[in-house]
Amino acid sequence: MTQAASVLTVVEPLPELTWRTAVTEWVFDPLTFVITVWASGLYILGVAIMRRRGDRWPIGRSIAWGFGMATFYLSTSAGVAAYDTVLLSVHMAQHMVLSMVVPLSLALGAPVTLALRTLPARPRRWLLAVVHSRVVKVLSFPPLAFALYVLSPWALYFTNWYDASLASVFVHEMMHVHLVAVGALFFWPLVGTDPVPGRVQYPFRVLLIMLTLPFHAFLGITIMDQTTLLGGDWYPSLSEGPMGAWLPDPYEDQHLAGGILWGSGDFIALGFFGVLFVQWVRSSMREAEREDRRLDRLEAQAQRAANDR
């Protein structure tokens, strides 16, 4: 069977992409569904345990986690997912959400901290052993995590990996998980509050995020300037089928996809800068408060010593 024929059997005809169809067209991704249900359920259970014993868990963290999991599921099951093998531009928007927005939200949810506060003693020791294991320390080492984050998209779009993700449902699902995982490895130590390895000082955190901007821009421009189509004859084959009446020219859509990668990378990075700025200010304020308390103690000690004399 030729690829053109196989495309028509794998991708069911969809109506033209509009705001309405983006909401009404859904697909079922078993892997991301299971991950969403289990991760959300365990997080809710942890918060319930905290409240049951009278401990406080910040509502902002719960909101961030809920938003991250909802975004993860919707990006892989709702309208975006329905069209992500039909339009490269839609896939690229999905790519940026999964690799940046979802990791940021999940990191702000502090699930490791929640687990450490609610797990029984033995599972807590297991979790601590994993968090502080050599493998996690190596993977979260900032230069390595940065290299994985910026090089993965190049490997995805300029090897057979992307073609395989179009032809295989399993590879396609694993690509979604990979985008979130690599984003988490890079961004979790930078903006998260969990006690994970790879933490660096705030100036270096800002520098690392700034360094991602030219890579997104360069990759986006490279895709825009490509004279060959990503995915080979996948998208032209779709244009020859029932959806050909509304599908855009594959080259024009690829040009749009590169622009989305370039522009959205800069836009989403502003959100990271905002989060880092707030965290940096709060950290400085806490440090100032600690220093004030230390000086107060020294002053009180000096006063007591003077009174004793």
Secondary structure as GFF3:
##gff-version 3
##sequence-region A 1 309
A	DSSP	alpha_helix	3	10	.	.	.	ID=ss1
A	DSSP	alpha_helix	19	24	.	.	.	ID=ss2
A	DSSP	alpha_helix	30	52	.	.	.	ID=ss3
A	DSSP	alpha_helix	59	77	.	.	.	ID=ss4
A	DSSP	alpha_helix	79	82	.	.	.	ID=ss5
A	DSSP	alpha_helix	88	96	.	.	.	ID=ss6
A	DSSP	pi_helix	97	101	.	.	.	ID=ss7
A	DSSP	alpha_helix	102	108	.	.	.	ID=ss8
A	DSSP	alpha_helix	111	118	.	.	.	ID=ss9
A	DSSP	alpha_helix	121	131	.	.	.	ID=ss10
A	DSSP	alpha_helix	134	139	.	.	.	ID=ss11
A	DSSP	alpha_helix	142	157	.	.	.	ID=ss12
A	DSSP	alpha_helix	160	167	.	.	.	ID=ss13
A	DSSP	alpha_helix	169	191	.	.	.	ID=ss14
A	DSSP	alpha_helix	202	224	.	.	.	ID=ss15
A	DSSP	alpha_helix	234	239	.	.	.	ID=ss16
A	DSSP	three_ten_helix	242	245	.	.	.	ID=ss17
A	DSSP	alpha_helix	250	308	.	.	.	ID=ss18
###
